[in-house]
Each structure stands twice: as structure tokens, then as C-alpha cells.
Amino acid sequence: MSKYGLKSLLPVIKHDKQYDSSMTLGTDLPSILHSLQLTTRDSYNSGLNNGHHTLDTFPSPWVETSRSEVEPKFFIPESFKNIVGVLGQPSTYFTSVARDHPRISLLQDETLFYLFYKHPGTVLQELTYLELRKRNWRYHKTLKVWLTKDPLMEPIVSQDSTSERGSYVFFDPQRWEKCQRDFILNYNAIM
């Protein structure tokens, strides 16, 4: 029992000659350089390691080289790739609805939704709002989502002409997708 107890650790901690301290307590990297007859000063003078400290280029003895890092594969939608080319400068430079509206009309619906939600209270949001309205999208004020009529189904208008029931395509900004569902639309709830 004493072989594996605290008493047996004392010679290791005190660096007694009978124990190889580099194997039990770890390895001191400058001592490795010294044992290789190469100090960091010598590596600078001889031009080795391209003028870098050996310790700077040696990451760790435990660095894993056997497996590659897992990096998720992301992709940028095609409609997002040319935003800078189409729009020019960042959104703070959009100052005129009449001048900048033709540039906005070139973008796809998903890009317009991105710009609408990304730039609240700016001229760019107003431009995207106008373009989405032109494409028959309506903004629901209480749900805070965009919707449009399903082109394959005609809605049924109520008798008092204040609402309609039908199938609508909603753009869900949380899941960033279009989804279709039956809905009763009150006209005063849309912009």
C-alpha cells in the first residue's frame, strides 16, 4: 500500500535521481531544446525556424493531428451573394425611395424579407416594404409576418366585407420559410 500512497510520491516531487522526473511530472520544453543542443537564442542566430521561437511553432505535445476539425458546412443563398453589388453601399446610404427602388426590385423575395427584418426603421425597410407590396405580399400587424394569397385558391369574402377566409402563404421569420395554411384574414389587420 505504501508503494502507491503519498509517501512514494515524495521522491518524485523532490526529483530524486532514481526517478525520471520528465516521465512522471511532464516535460519542460526548454530542457528538450537544451538537450538537442539548440536553444531559442541559437535558433535565432542560425536562422532556423524562420526567425521564430521553437516554442512559438510547437503547439503542444497533446495536439491532435489524427483527426480533422469538424467544421459545419454553411452556404450562402444565391440571392444574398450579390446584395452589395446590387445595393451598392450599406443601408445607411439609402436616402431616396424614388432613386433606390429600382435596385431593390431586382432582389428575390427571401432577400427582401431579410432586408426588411434586418434594417428596422430605415429607408431600406421602407423600400423592401414597397417592393413586397408590389409583389402582392401583405404585412400582418398583429402576427408580424408577411402573407400572400395562395394563387390556386380564391378566398371567400365575408358578408360584411371586413374579412375573408382562404388559403394563404405565410413567411415565417423564425424558421425562415414559407408555409401554407387556412386563415381568416381581417382586412384591418394588414398593411
N, C-alpha and C positions, 0 to 999 in steps of 0.2 A: 504494500500500500504506500510506503514511503517513496517508492520509485516514481509514483505518479502524483504525489502530493506537492505541497508548496515548498517543502524542503529541497526537493530535487530541482526546483526552478531557480534557487539561489545561485548555483554555479553558472547557469545560463545568463542570468541577469548581470552577474559580476564579470562575465566574459572570461571564465577560466579557460586555460589552454586546452583542456580535454574536450571542449565542445566547440564546434564550428559555428560561431555566432551568426555567420551570414546565412546559414541554413535554418536556424531556428528563429531569429528575430527579424529577418529580412535582409535586403542587400542595400548598402549605401552606394549610390551610383557614382559619386566622385571617387570612391575607393576602387571601383571597377575601372574607371579611366586611368587611375594611377597604376593599377596592376597591368594595364595594357600599354604602359609607358606613354600614355597620351593624356595630357591634362588639357583643360579648356584653354589655357594660355597657349599651349603648344599648337592646338588646332587652329587658333587664330593666326599664329606666326607662320605655320606651314601652309596655310591656305586650304586646309581640309574643311570639309562640311560647308563649303561656300561661305565662309566667314561667320557661321552660326555656332553657338554653343552646342556641344553634343547633347546636353540635357534639353535644349530647346527643340531639337529634332527627334528626340526619343520620347514618344508619348507616354508609355508605361509598359512594364513587363506584363501587365494583365490585359493589354488591349486585345480585343478580339478581332482577328483577321480572317477567321474561318467562315464567318457568315457576313453577308452584306446587310447593310442597314435597310430596314423596311421603310420605304417611303411611299405614302399613298399616291396614287395616280390621279391627278386633277386635270381637268381640261377646261378651256375657256370656250364658251359657246361662240360660234362664228359671228353672231350679231354683236358680241361685245368687243371683238378684236379691232374693229375699225372705228370705235367711238371717238378716239382722239382725232383720227383722220377726217371723220365726217363732221364732228362738232368743233374741231379746232382747239381752242384754249379751254381750260376748265370752266365749270358752270358759272363762276363769278363773272366771266366776261360776256355772258348772255345778258344783253341790256335792252334789246328791241325785239318785241314779239313779231312785228312785221318783217324785219330783216332776217331773223334766225329761224322762223317757222319752216322755210323750205329745207333747211338742213335736217330738222327733226323729222320731217315727213319721209325721209329715206330709211329710217330705222324700223326694225321689226317690233311687233307688239311686246315681246318679252323685254327688249331693251328699253322700250318706253316705260314699262312698269318699273323696271329697275331705276331709271332716272327719276320717275315720279316719287317713289318711296325714298330714294337716296338724297334728294335735294328739296326738303320741305320748305315752303315759304319763299322760294326763289322764282325768278323769271323762267328758269329751266323747268320747274314743276308746272308752271302755267302753260308753257309750250307743249309739254307732254300731255297735259290735260286736254288742251285743244285738239291735239292730233288724235288722241284716243277717242274723243267725242266724234271727231270726223269719221272714225272707223266704226262707229255705232257701239262703242263701249260707254257705259254709264257708271258713275261712281255712286255707290250706296252710302249715304251719310251715316247711318247708324251701324251698319255692319263694317264700314270702312274697307270695302272691297270693290273691285270693278266687276261688272257683269254685262252680258250682252244676250240678246235673244238667240235661241237655237234656230239656225236657219231652216231646219227641216220641219219645225212645228210652229204653227201660228197660235199665239196666246189668245185666251178668251177674256174679253173685256167685261168688267162687272157692269151691272145695270146703272149704277150711279156714276160710272166713268171715272172713278178715282183710283182704280186698281185693275190689275189683270192677273190671270193665273195661266202659267205656262212653263215650258222647259227653258232654262237659262244656263248659260255657260258662265261660271264664276272663275275669277283668277284669285287663287288663294296665296297671299304673300307669305304665309307661314311655311307652307310646303312648297311654294314656288311652282305651282302647277295649275292647269285649268281643269276644272271639274264641272260636271253637268248634273243638275238636279231640278226637280219640280219646285216651283216657288210662287208665292202670291206677292206680287210687286205693287206696292203703293207708290203712286206717281210722285207724291210729295217727299218721298224718302230718297229720291235720286237727284243727282245734279247733272 
